[in-house]
Amino acid sequence: AQESIADMAPEDYVNLKLPPLDSLFENAKKNPLIKIHDTKKEEELELLSKEKKSWLKYFSVGTSYHYGIQAYTSGYSDSATPIYYQYNNNATSYYNVGGAISIPLDDLFDRKRRIKNQKLLIQESEYTKEQMMDGLKQQIIELYTTVLSNLSIMKLKAEYMAFAKAQYQVAENEFINGKVDASSLSERKKIQLDAASEYEMTRAILNNSLLKLEVLSKTSIINKK
């Protein structure tokens, strides 16, 4: 926009059409100032969900599983039998499941208050976003009306600038033909320069408002081809 706006001619401003305010308001929701509050609300909602599930920490469940080989060696002998040894082994496995409940009373009774406070933080985030959005809308409205006003003024000043230029060209031809003197030509030139200066001043104000409006509303307004 900054590259094309510098090359805009008077007829480009005449043909420039602003989008409806409603569309500018809707696009303004993509403004980083608003998206920050959306992110903050998402964080608060996650914390609320976590707080609502906090009762799960009062319960604990544990399991264990064991597997191994159990082996032993035994020996036997008597007066008539020489000693001999016997080796035995077998696989064993077992598991157990257990659970426990531990409820700190102060934490349990405070849970309702924590959930309520978290809901209030979410509500506060919504109010802050709404307040920020209202502020953006006010700025957009001010810029919008400024642009409309200056577009009308630009049209008049562009016509006057073109008229002053034409009058100077007439005076220049008359000066060449000896019909007017140098002072008359100089006066016409001054009128032309003043008209061009007033046009450029209004153009600067209009361009400034247009660019600000694009930034705040996140909307492309200047589409010069």
Salt bridges, closest charged atoms under 4 A:
GLU26 OE1 - LYS29 NZ 3.23
ASP38 OD1 - LYS129 NZ 2.64
GLU44 OE2 - LYS40 NZ 3.23
GLU51 OE2 - ARG114 NE 2.72
ASP107 OD1 - LYS57 NZ 3.35
ASP107 OD1 - ARG114 NH1 3.59
ASP110 OD1 - ARG113 NE 2.53
ASP110 OD2 - ARG114 NH1 3.36
GLU126 OE2 - LYS41 NZ 2.80
ASP194 OD2 - LYS190 NZ 2.98
GLU200 OE1 - ARG203 NH1 3.59
